[in-house]
Amino acid sequence: MLFFGPSARAQISIKPEALTHYSYCVSAAKDRNAVFLLDRGTMYRCGDDIAVSYFNYLGRQKVPEKRVVETEGVFIYRMIAGVGKCWNKIEDAYGNPTSTYGCDIYIEL
């Protein structure tokens, strides 16, 4: 049985459209063997149209975005409250423009 503290419960969206995006992403990750067993949980990674749709949904919900420069390139992150993030990679490691989408959903054990 899982118990969530008051702050965790308040952050997770249970709107039907949010759950639909969540479910599609997890299913796509399973279908493409993009499920990673980590020390304290499991991470599901989806991409392509499912990630684009989830990223845009988060934008329509006015989720703040964060621009982050990493060694792999420049990313725009939108957080999935309580469970992960979606991103758009807008620049590769060499500074060339690109547009690659993905989402990571993390489920703690």
N, C-alpha and C positions, 0 to 999 in steps of 0.2 A: 504494500500500500504506500502511495506517495503522499507526502504532506508538504504543502507549500506555505511558506510564511506569507503574511499579508502583502508584502511588497511584490513578491513573485506572482501571486494570484492577480494583483492589480495590473501587472504589465502584460500578461498574455492575452491576446485578442481571441475571443471566441465567436466573432462575427462569422456567419456562414461563408462569406467570400474569402475571409482570411484562412479559415480552415480548409477551403477548397485548394487554395494556392499551396498551403502547407502539405496537404495530402498528395497533390500532384508532384511536388518536389520530392517527397520521400519515395513515392512509387517510381518515379523516373530514376532516382539514385539506385534503387534496388534493381530495376531492369537493366541498368548499365554497369552494374558492379561498382558503383561509386559510393560504397558504404565502408567507412573506416572505423575499426574498433580501436578506441583510444584507452588510456589508463583509467579514466573515470567516466566513460560514456561511449556513445556511438555518434559519429558524424555522417550525415547524409548530404551529398553534394549533387546538385542538379545544375544543368546549363541549358543552352539553346533557348528555344521559344518559351519554355516553362520558366526559366530564370528571368527572361526579359519581361514576361507578364507579371511575375511576382515583384520584380524591381519597380515596374511602372505602377503596380497596385500600391506599393508602399509610398511612392511619390504622390499618388492621388490622395492617400490618407495623411499627407503632410508630415511624413516621417522625416526628421532632419537628416540631411546627408552630410557626409564628412569626406573631404578630399585628402587622400593619404599618398605620400610618396614612399615607395618601397623599392627594394633592389630589383624586383621583377618589373617595376613600372609604376604608373600613377593610377590610382583607383578612386572611384566614388563609391562609398559605402552607405547603405541604408540598413539600419538594424531591424531585425525581426524581434520584437520585444520579448525578452525572456528566453529566446531559443537560438538566435543566430543572426545572420546577416546576408544581404544580397549585395552584389557589387557590379560595377561596370568598369572594366579596365580600359582606360582612355588613352594610355600611352605605354609603349613597351619599354624595356630596359634601356633602349638606345635613343629614346625620345621621339620615336615615330608614332604618329597617331594610329590608334586601333580602337576597336569596340568589341569587347568580349564580355559576356554576362555570365554570372554564376550565383548560386546561393548555397550557403552552408547552414544546415540545421543540426544542432547539437542536442542530444538527449542524454542527460546524466543518469548514471546508474544509481 
